[in-house]
Amino acid sequence: MILVDEPLWPGRGCLWSHLVSDVSFDELHAFAEMLGSPRRAFDRDHYDIPEYRFHSAIWLGATLMPSRVLAARLRAAGLRRPKHLAAKRGLPARP
């Protein structure tokens, strides 16, 4: 399932949301492509999407969740890649 939180995170002159999948990264990448998000917006385990794409994500079927619930679902699915663990495992920050 594709999940998104409210655009509450400030940066680069706008607010941002996190877009994740609790199924697979393949599902996430496919959804992000439909949404028009560039691959460079992928950061370890999520896409950062600007507020102007938020309503399109909902329209395409993303489920709105609070940030904490979104992160918990990502962890439960085994898809969470925290920054401190990515560095230890030698994972790229932005694959």
CORKA-V16100 format. One line per field, one symbol per residue. ss: DSSP state (a for helix, b for strand, c for the rest). A space follows every 10 residues. Layout:
BEGIN
ss->???
END
This chain:
BEGIN
ss->cbbbccccbb bccbbbbbbb bcccaaaaaa aaaaacccaa abbccbbbbb aaaaaaaaac ccbbccaaaa aaaaaacccc ccaaaaaaac ccccc
END
